[in-house]
Amino acid sequence: MYKSYIDNLIHKINLRLLGFISILRKVFQNKIVRFLFCGGITAAFNVILIYILIEGLGLNTPVLRNFANVLAIEVSLIFTFFVYKIWVWSGGTWRLRDVLGREIPLFHISSGIAISLRSFLIFPIVDWLGVHYVINTLMGILIGSILNYFACDKIIFKK
């Protein structure tokens, strides 16, 4: 009797897991959901990387922290490019000439434009309007993400 109860419980858990996995598959078929999910992964990668550079490798002076920041941004951009190419905009070409000569440079330009807009236009204007810096930063991230999504979808990874 005890064995049949355990078997029944395991069967119910398996059914629920299969249902949950089915829902996840449907949700992740949406490119925007994959973009947002991968953006979270790559942001976490950036934070972990800068922590490792500063705390783990001891790059902990003002100049070295700035160097660590630039290095973390660049490595994270490359990581983000490949995460997006594999999981969000899969199915494109992997010819070295296209990836190194077109897609990665365009991805850097797109990211640079988004960062520049956030740093030199959006943040100063919204700050001048008196919006709290956290809300201001979140607005900048949202606008930058929207710009990056459309640049990736329409230009960089266009099939």
Accessible surface in RSA format (square Angstrom, percent):
REM  Atomic radii and reference values for relative SASA: ProtOr
REM  Chains: A
REM  Algorithm: Lee & Richards
REM  Probe-radius: 1.40
REM  Slices: 20
REM RES _ NUM      All-atoms   Total-Side   Main-Chain    Non-polar    All polar
REM                ABS   REL    ABS   REL    ABS   REL    ABS   REL    ABS   REL
RES MET A   1   206.75 107.1 157.71 104.4  49.04 116.8 127.36 108.3  79.39 105.2
RES TYR A   2   168.35  78.6 161.17  91.7   7.18  18.7 126.50  95.1  41.85  51.6
RES LYS A   3   149.42  72.9 144.73  88.8   4.69  11.2 111.92 100.7  37.50  39.9
RES SER A   4    69.20  58.5  60.91  81.3   8.30  19.1  48.89 104.1  20.31  28.5
RES TYR A   5   134.81  62.9 129.60  73.7   5.21  13.6  95.52  71.8  39.29  48.4
RES ILE A   6    57.86  32.9  57.86  43.1   0.00   0.0  57.86  41.7   0.00   0.0
RES ASP A   7    70.76  49.6  64.26  64.0   6.50  15.4  28.49  67.0  42.28  42.2
RES ASN A   8    75.07  51.8  69.58  67.2   5.48  13.2  18.29  44.0  56.78  54.9
RES LEU A   9    74.50  41.5  72.41  51.8   2.09   5.2  74.10  52.0   0.40   1.1
RES ILE A  10    90.29  51.4  89.95  67.0   0.34   0.8  90.29  65.0   0.00   0.0
RES HIS A  11   102.92  56.2 100.72  70.0   2.20   5.6  65.08  67.1  37.84  44.0
RES LYS A  12   108.55  53.0 107.04  65.7   1.51   3.6  57.42  51.7  51.13  54.5
RES ILE A  13    85.57  48.7  84.97  63.3   0.60   1.4  85.52  61.6   0.05   0.1
RES ASN A  14    70.99  49.0  69.96  67.6   1.03   2.5  14.94  36.0  56.05  54.2
RES LEU A  15    97.39  54.2  89.01  63.7   8.38  21.1  89.29  62.7   8.10  21.8
RES ARG A  16   186.82  78.4 174.89  89.2  11.93  28.4  66.77  91.3 120.05  72.8
RES LEU A  17    95.30  53.1  94.89  67.9   0.41   1.0  95.26  66.9   0.04   0.1
RES LEU A  18   112.34  62.6 107.75  77.1   4.59  11.5 108.13  75.9   4.22  11.3
RES GLY A  19    33.65  41.5   0.00   N/A  33.65  41.5  32.32  88.7   1.33   3.0
RES PHE A  20   112.95  56.5 109.57  67.9   3.38   8.8 111.12  67.4   1.83   5.2
RES ILE A  21    73.91  42.1  73.87  55.0   0.04   0.1  73.87  53.2   0.04   0.1
RES SER A  22    44.82  37.9  43.05  57.5   1.77   4.1  22.94  48.9  21.88  30.7
RES ILE A  23   103.82  59.1 103.51  77.1   0.30   0.7 103.82  74.8   0.00   0.0
RES LEU A  24    67.97  37.9  67.62  48.4   0.34   0.9  67.88  47.7   0.09   0.2
RES ARG A  25   165.24  69.4 157.42  80.2   7.83  18.6  57.32  78.3 107.93  65.4
RES LYS A  26   141.97  69.3 130.27  79.9  11.69  27.8  79.08  71.2  62.89  67.0
RES VAL A  27    65.25  42.9  57.99  52.5   7.27  17.5  65.20  56.6   0.06   0.2
RES PHE A  28    61.54  30.8  57.37  35.5   4.17  10.8  58.02  35.2   3.52  10.1
RES GLN A  29   134.69  75.3 111.06  81.2  23.63  56.3  39.54  84.2  95.15  72.2
RES ASN A  30    74.82  51.6  65.28  63.1   9.55  23.0  19.36  46.6  55.47  53.6
RES LYS A  31    69.05  33.7  65.00  39.9   4.05   9.6  33.12  29.8  35.93  38.3
RES ILE A  32    90.19  51.3  90.11  67.1   0.07   0.2  90.11  64.9   0.07   0.2
RES VAL A  33    47.03  30.9  45.51  41.2   1.53   3.7  46.19  40.1   0.84   2.3
RES ARG A  34    51.46  21.6  51.03  26.0   0.43   1.0  21.59  29.5  29.87  18.1
RES PHE A  35    11.81   5.9  11.68   7.2   0.14   0.4  11.68   7.1   0.14   0.4
RES LEU A  36   110.85  61.7  98.25  70.3  12.60  31.7 100.22  70.4  10.63  28.6
RES PHE A  37   108.88  54.5  98.42  61.0  10.46  27.2 106.60  64.6   2.28   6.5
RES CYS A  38     3.06   2.3   3.06   3.4   0.00   0.0   0.00   0.0   3.06   3.3
RES GLY A  39    21.74  26.8   0.00   N/A  21.74  26.8  17.27  47.4   4.47  10.0
RES GLY A  40    44.48  54.9   0.00   N/A  44.48  54.9  35.97  98.7   8.51  19.1
RES ILE A  41    61.21  34.8  54.76  40.8   6.45  15.6  59.00  42.5   2.21   6.0
RES THR A  42     9.70   6.9   7.97   8.1   1.74   4.1   1.53   2.0   8.18  12.4
RES ALA A  43    56.66  52.1  48.42  74.7   8.24  18.7  56.00  78.9   0.67   1.8
RES ALA A  44    49.63  45.6  42.35  65.4   7.28  16.6  48.64  68.5   0.98   2.6
RES PHE A  45    61.43  30.7  57.45  35.6   3.99  10.4  60.57  36.7   0.87   2.5
RES ASN A  46    39.99  27.6  39.99  38.6   0.00   0.0  10.01  24.1  29.99  29.0
RES VAL A  47    97.22  64.0  97.02  87.8   0.20   0.5  97.08  84.3   0.14   0.4
RES ILE A  48   102.80  58.5 101.32  75.5   1.48   3.6 102.80  74.0   0.00   0.0
RES LEU A  49    30.25  16.8  29.35  21.0   0.90   2.3  30.20  21.2   0.05   0.1
RES ILE A  50    41.36  23.5  41.36  30.8   0.00   0.0  41.36  29.8   0.00   0.0
RES TYR A  51   140.04  65.4 135.38  77.0   4.66  12.1  97.41  73.2  42.63  52.6
RES ILE A  52    85.43  48.6  84.73  63.1   0.70   1.7  85.43  61.5   0.00   0.0
RES LEU A  53    12.19   6.8  12.19   8.7   0.00   0.0  12.19   8.6   0.00   0.0
RES ILE A  54    26.00  14.8  25.14  18.7   0.86   2.1  25.14  18.1   0.86   2.3
RES GLU A  55    99.15  56.9  73.45  55.6  25.70  61.2  15.49  30.0  83.66  68.3
RES GLY A  56    59.55  73.4   0.00   N/A  59.55  73.4  29.97  82.3  29.58  66.2
RES LEU A  57   119.13  66.3  91.09  65.2  28.05  70.5  96.18  67.5  22.95  61.8
RES GLY A  58    46.27  57.1   0.00   N/A  46.27  57.1  26.96  74.0  19.31  43.2
RES LEU A  59    32.95  18.4  32.95  23.6   0.00   0.0  32.95  23.1   0.00   0.0
RES ASN A  60    76.69  52.9  59.58  57.6  17.11  41.2  13.46  32.4  63.23  61.1
RES THR A  61    66.91  47.6  65.02  65.9   1.89   4.5  62.84  84.4   4.07   6.2
RES PRO A  62    98.88  72.1  89.63  81.7   9.25  33.6  92.58  76.4   6.30  39.2
RES VAL A  63   119.61  78.7 114.57 103.7   5.04  12.1 118.14 102.6   1.47   4.0
RES LEU A  64    66.71  37.2  66.71  47.7   0.00   0.0  66.71  46.9   0.00   0.0
RES ARG A  65    93.73  39.4  91.99  46.9   1.74   4.1  30.36  41.5  63.38  38.4
RES ASN A  66    93.25  64.3  88.37  85.4   4.88  11.8  19.59  47.1  73.67  71.2
RES PHE A  67   109.08  54.6 103.48  64.1   5.59  14.6 108.41  65.7   0.67   1.9
RES ALA A  68     0.00   0.0   0.00   0.0   0.00   0.0   0.00   0.0   0.00   0.0
RES ASN A  69    58.84  40.6  58.84  56.9   0.00   0.0   9.55  23.0  49.29  47.6
RES VAL A  70    88.48  58.2  87.34  79.1   1.15   2.8  87.86  76.3   0.63   1.7
RES LEU A  71    63.89  35.6  61.55  44.0   2.34   5.9  63.75  44.8   0.14   0.4
RES ALA A  72     0.43   0.4   0.43   0.7   0.00   0.0   0.43   0.6   0.00   0.0
RES ILE A  73    66.13  37.6  64.88  48.3   1.26   3.0  65.61  47.2   0.52   1.4
RES GLU A  74    70.73  40.6  70.55  53.4   0.19   0.4  41.34  80.0  29.39  24.0
RES VAL A  75    58.78  38.7  56.29  51.0   2.48   6.0  58.18  50.5   0.60   1.6
RES SER A  76     8.27   7.0   8.12  10.8   0.15   0.3   8.27  17.6   0.00   0.0
RES LEU A  77    29.49  16.4  28.81  20.6   0.68   1.7  29.20  20.5   0.29   0.8
RES ILE A  78    57.96  33.0  57.96  43.2   0.00   0.0  57.96  41.7   0.00   0.0
RES PHE A  79    64.40  32.2  59.08  36.6   5.32  13.8  64.01  38.8   0.40   1.1
RES THR A  80    17.08  12.1  17.08  17.3   0.00   0.0  10.28  13.8   6.80  10.3
RES PHE A  81     0.65   0.3   0.65   0.4   0.00   0.0   0.65   0.4   0.00   0.0
RES PHE A  82    67.69  33.9  67.69  41.9   0.00   0.0  67.69  41.0   0.00   0.0
RES VAL A  83     9.46   6.2   7.89   7.1   1.58   3.8   9.28   8.1   0.18   0.5
RES TYR A  84    14.42   6.7  14.42   8.2   0.00   0.0   3.26   2.4  11.16  13.8
RES LYS A  85     3.36   1.6   2.44   1.5   0.92   2.2   0.94   0.8   2.42   2.6
RES ILE A  86    87.74  49.9  78.08  58.2   9.65  23.3  80.79  58.2   6.94  18.8
RES TRP A  87   140.48  56.4 132.90  64.3   7.58  17.8 112.71  60.1  27.77  45.1
RES VAL A  88     1.91   1.3   0.00   0.0   1.91   4.6   0.00   0.0   1.91   5.2
RES TRP A  89    10.53   4.2   5.68   2.7   4.85  11.4   8.19   4.4   2.34   3.8
RES SER A  90    59.04  49.9  52.31  69.8   6.73  15.5  21.82  46.5  37.22  52.1
RES GLY A  91    69.05  85.2   0.00   N/A  69.05  85.2  35.59  97.7  33.47  75.0
RES GLY A  92    27.99  34.5   0.00   N/A  27.99  34.5  16.28  44.7  11.71  26.2
RES THR A  93    49.96  35.5  34.84  35.3  15.12  36.0  41.72  56.0   8.24  12.5
RES TRP A  94   129.09  51.8 105.21  50.9  23.87  56.1  87.67  46.7  41.42  67.2
RES ARG A  95   142.42  59.8 134.29  68.5   8.13  19.4  66.11  90.4  76.31  46.2
RES LEU A  96   129.35  72.0 122.58  87.7   6.77  17.0 122.71  86.2   6.65  17.9
RES ARG A  97   177.71  74.6 163.72  83.5  13.99  33.3  87.84 120.0  89.88  54.5
RES ASP A  98    20.58  14.4  20.06  20.0   0.53   1.2   5.46  12.9  15.12  15.1
RES VAL A  99     6.61   4.4   6.61   6.0   0.00   0.0   6.61   5.7   0.00   0.0
RES LEU A 100   101.89  56.7  88.43  63.3  13.47  33.9  88.62  62.2  13.28  35.7
RES GLY A 101    56.85  70.1   0.00   N/A  56.85  70.1  29.57  81.1  27.28  61.1
RES ARG A 102    94.74  39.8  91.52  46.7   3.22   7.7  51.25  70.0  43.50  26.4
RES GLU A 103     8.56   4.9   8.56   6.5   0.00   0.0   0.06   0.1   8.50   6.9
RES ILE A 104    21.13  12.0  21.13  15.7   0.00   0.0  21.13  15.2   0.00   0.0
RES PRO A 105    52.61  38.3  46.46  42.4   6.15  22.4  52.43  43.3   0.18   1.1
RES LEU A 106    51.36  28.6  49.65  35.5   1.70   4.3  49.65  34.9   1.70   4.6
RES PHE A 107     6.08   3.0   6.08   3.8   0.00   0.0   6.08   3.7   0.00   0.0
RES HIS A 108    50.75  27.7  44.49  30.9   6.26  16.0  41.28  42.5   9.47  11.0
RES ILE A 109   101.26  57.6  94.53  70.4   6.73  16.2 100.77  72.6   0.49   1.3
RES SER A 110    14.48  12.2   7.05   9.4   7.43  17.1   9.56  20.4   4.92   6.9
RES SER A 111     5.66   4.8   5.42   7.2   0.24   0.5   3.47   7.4   2.18   3.1
RES GLY A 112    31.68  39.1   0.00   N/A  31.68  39.1  30.80  84.5   0.89   2.0
RES ILE A 113    97.17  55.3  94.21  70.2   2.96   7.1  96.43  69.4   0.74   2.0
RES ALA A 114     5.07   4.7   4.59   7.1   0.47   1.1   4.61   6.5   0.46   1.2
RES ILE A 115    78.77  44.8  78.75  58.7   0.02   0.0  78.77  56.7   0.00   0.0
RES SER A 116    50.56  42.7  48.71  65.0   1.84   4.2  23.07  49.1  27.49  38.5
RES LEU A 117    56.48  31.5  55.29  39.6   1.19   3.0  56.43  39.6   0.06   0.1
RES ARG A 118    76.75  32.2  75.65  38.6   1.10   2.6  12.26  16.8  64.49  39.1
RES SER A 119    54.31  45.9  35.21  47.0  19.10  44.0  21.89  46.6  32.42  45.4
RES PHE A 120   161.24  80.7 139.30  86.3  21.94  57.1 140.72  85.3  20.52  58.7
RES LEU A 121    88.77  49.4  88.38  63.2   0.39   1.0  88.77  62.3   0.00   0.0
RES ILE A 122    21.63  12.3  18.46  13.8   3.17   7.6  21.63  15.6   0.00   0.0
RES PHE A 123    74.00  37.0  73.87  45.8   0.12   0.3  73.96  44.8   0.04   0.1
RES PRO A 124    59.42  43.3  48.88  44.6  10.54  38.3  54.96  45.4   4.46  27.7
RES ILE A 125    86.50  49.2  84.51  63.0   2.00   4.8  86.50  62.3   0.00   0.0
RES VAL A 126    14.05   9.2  14.05  12.7   0.00   0.0  14.05  12.2   0.00   0.0
RES ASP A 127    74.17  52.0  64.89  64.6   9.28  21.9   0.59   1.4  73.58  73.4
RES TRP A 128   206.44  82.8 176.53  85.4  29.92  70.2 155.93  83.1  50.52  82.0
RES LEU A 129   115.42  64.3  82.83  59.3  32.59  81.9  87.15  61.2  28.27  76.1
RES GLY A 130    64.66  79.7   0.00   N/A  64.66  79.7  33.68  92.4  30.98  69.4
RES VAL A 131    49.08  32.3  39.97  36.2   9.12  22.0  45.15  39.2   3.93  10.7
RES HIS A 132   106.36  58.1  92.67  64.4  13.69  35.0  75.70  78.0  30.66  35.7
RES TYR A 133   136.87  63.9 134.25  76.4   2.62   6.8  90.77  68.2  46.10  56.8
RES VAL A 134    69.52  45.7  67.79  61.4   1.73   4.2  69.47  60.4   0.05   0.1
RES ILE A 135    88.67  50.5  88.66  66.0   0.01   0.0  88.66  63.8   0.01   0.0
RES ASN A 136     0.74   0.5   0.32   0.3   0.42   1.0   0.00   0.0   0.74   0.7
RES THR A 137    50.71  36.1  48.00  48.7   2.70   6.4  38.94  52.3  11.77  17.8
RES LEU A 138   101.90  56.7  97.23  69.6   4.67  11.7  97.58  68.5   4.32  11.6
RES MET A 139    72.24  37.4  70.04  46.4   2.20   5.2  63.64  54.1   8.60  11.4
RES GLY A 140     2.75   3.4   0.00   N/A   2.75   3.4   2.75   7.5   0.00   0.0
RES ILE A 141    77.59  44.2  75.76  56.4   1.83   4.4  77.05  55.5   0.55   1.5
RES LEU A 142   110.73  61.7 107.96  77.2   2.77   7.0 110.61  77.7   0.12   0.3
RES ILE A 143    64.14  36.5  63.68  47.4   0.45   1.1  64.07  46.1   0.07   0.2
RES GLY A 144     4.33   5.3   0.00   N/A   4.33   5.3   4.33  11.9   0.00   0.0
RES SER A 145    33.60  28.4  29.39  39.2   4.20   9.7  11.00  23.4  22.60  31.7
RES ILE A 146    84.49  48.1  81.81  60.9   2.69   6.5  84.48  60.8   0.02   0.1
RES LEU A 147    73.04  40.7  68.67  49.1   4.37  11.0  69.56  48.9   3.48   9.4
RES ASN A 148    31.68  21.8  31.68  30.6   0.00   0.0   2.90   7.0  28.79  27.8
RES TYR A 149    27.13  12.7  27.13  15.4   0.00   0.0  15.98  12.0  11.15  13.7
RES PHE A 150   107.39  53.7 106.15  65.7   1.23   3.2 106.67  64.7   0.72   2.0
RES ALA A 151    19.64  18.1  15.55  24.0   4.09   9.3  18.50  26.1   1.14   3.0
RES CYS A 152     0.33   0.3   0.33   0.4   0.00   0.0   0.00   0.0   0.33   0.4
RES ASP A 153    28.33  19.8  18.65  18.6   9.69  22.9   0.02   0.0  28.32  28.2
RES LYS A 154   123.32  60.2 115.17  70.7   8.16  19.4  69.09  62.2  54.24  57.8
RES ILE A 155    94.41  53.7  91.95  68.5   2.46   5.9  94.41  68.0   0.00   0.0
RES ILE A 156     1.60   0.9   1.57   1.2   0.03   0.1   1.57   1.1   0.03   0.1
RES PHE A 157    10.29   5.1   2.19   1.4   8.10  21.1   4.21   2.6   6.07  17.4
RES LYS A 158   142.62  69.6 119.43  73.3  23.20  55.2  65.85  59.3  76.77  81.8
RES LYS A 159   178.64  87.1 111.04  68.1  67.60 160.9 100.95  90.9  77.69  82.8
END  Absolute sums over single chains surface
CHAIN  1 A    11099.1       9806.6       1292.5       8277.5       2821.6
END  Absolute sums over all chains
TOTAL         11099.1       9806.6       1292.5       8277.5       2821.6
